[in-house]
Amino acid sequence: MTKRISIIDGMSGAFGALNTLAGEVAKAAADAGVDTKLLELVKIRASQLNGCAYCLDMHTADTLADGEDPRRLHVLAAWRETDLYTEQERAALALTEVLTRLPDTNDVPDDVYEYATSVFTEAQYQAVVWMVMVINGYNRVVLPGHPKLPTRTA
């Protein structure tokens, strides 16, 4: 694989601002009662769609360490075909997909919006949408640099 320039190096202030934003969104999500496992599913699904191996590795490791069922991660790309996800998780995953593919979807379709707002409070909906934006930002910052995955012990 071609060695790439990391756009994080040399732009630590910008990356720090993204980290600060992520922290603010995570705090708002927690304050609104959004489950951290739901947020990790959002991060993983967006990273799957964007093909960001580094983020996939990090967020799957994080959520497994937090007690997530590996089976739910194994079938996440086909989440619609299972009953392994809560209504809120399903709504968050649908939002993640349409917002991550925004150039193709051009909007959040009414059915996805109505479903999400039927299972989330306003504050929860806002936090989930912001988290989708944050993970897409991270994917776009990390992916061009092709960072090596960290060594993990089983």
N, C-alpha and C positions, 0 to 999 in steps of 0.2 A: 504494500500500500504506500502511496506517495506521502512523504512527510509533509504536513501542512502547517501553516502559521496559525497559532492560536489567536483568535481575536480577543480573548480574555486578557492575555499577557499584554501589558502596555496600556490597557484600558481598565485598570483596576477600579477606578472611580465609577465608571459606567456599570461594571459588573457588580460593584458594591451597591449601587442604586437598585439594580435588579434584585439583589439579595434582600435589600431593605423592603422593597415592594412585596416580595414573596413572604417576608415575615409579617408585614401588615395584613396581607390577604389571609394568611394562616390564622392570625389572631382574630380577624373579623369572622372567619369561618368558625373558629372555636367558640367565640362569643355568641354566634348565631345557633350553635348546637349542631354543626355539621360534623359528622363522624370522620375521624382522621383516615380510617380505612377507605371511605368513599373518596376522599381527596387523593389518596394514593392510587386508587383505580383510575381516576381522571388523569393523573400524571402518566401512568403506565399506558393507558389507551392512546393518549395523544402522542406519546413517544413511539408507540407501535406504528401509528399512522404516519409519523414523520421519519421513521427509520433511524431513530437516535439510540444506538446501542448503549452508549455511556449512560444516558438517563434511564433506559430500561433496566440496565444492570443495577444502578443505584436504587431506583424506586422499588424494584422487586425485592432486593435485599432488605431494604428498610421495612417494607410491609410484612415480609416473612418474619423478620425479627420481632415485629409487633404482634405476631400471632395469626397473620392471615392464613387461610386455608390454601395450600398450593394448588388444589384442584381449581379454585376460582381463577387463579392466574393462568393456569394451563388453557382454560377455555375462554379467556377474556375476549379474544378477537371474535368469538362467536357468541357473545353474551345474550343476544336476542333468542337464541335457541335453547336456553336453559332456564331453570327456575332457581338458580344459585344466587341471584342478586335481588336486593330489596327494591321496592318501588322507587325510593330516592336514588339508589345507585343506578337503576335503569334510566331514570330521567337525566341524571348527571352524565351518564355515558352517551346518551342520545345528544345532549348539548355539546359534549366534547367532540363528537364526530362532526356535527354540522359546523361548529365554530372552527375546528381544525381544518376543515375542508372549505372554508369560507369562499375561496375563489370559485369553487364549483357550486356551492349552495346559495351564495349571494345573500343569505339571510338565515334567520332561525325560522323554519316553517311554523305556521300557526299551530299545527298539531303537536310539535315538539315543545313549543312555548307553553301551550295550554296544559300539556302533561306535566311539565316541570313546575309550573306555577300552581298546579293542583296538589303537588306533594311537598313543595318547599314553601317556607315563609318568604317574604320579600327579601329579608336579609340573607337567608340561606341561598336563594337564587342568585343574588348579587355576588356572594362569596364564591359560589361554584363557577359562575361565568368569569370572574376575575382570576380564579385558579386556572381555568382553561387558558386564559390569555398569558398568565405567568409561565406555565409549562411550555406553551408554544414559543414564548420568548427564549426560555432556556434552551429548547431544542435548536432554535435558530442560531444561538450563540455558540453552543457546544459542537454541533454537528460539522460545521465547515472545517474545524481543526482536527477532526479524526483522532480524538484523544484515545490513548490506550486504556483498556479497562484495568482497574486495580486488581491486584492479586487478592483472591478471597480464599479463605480456608473453610472447609466444610464443617 
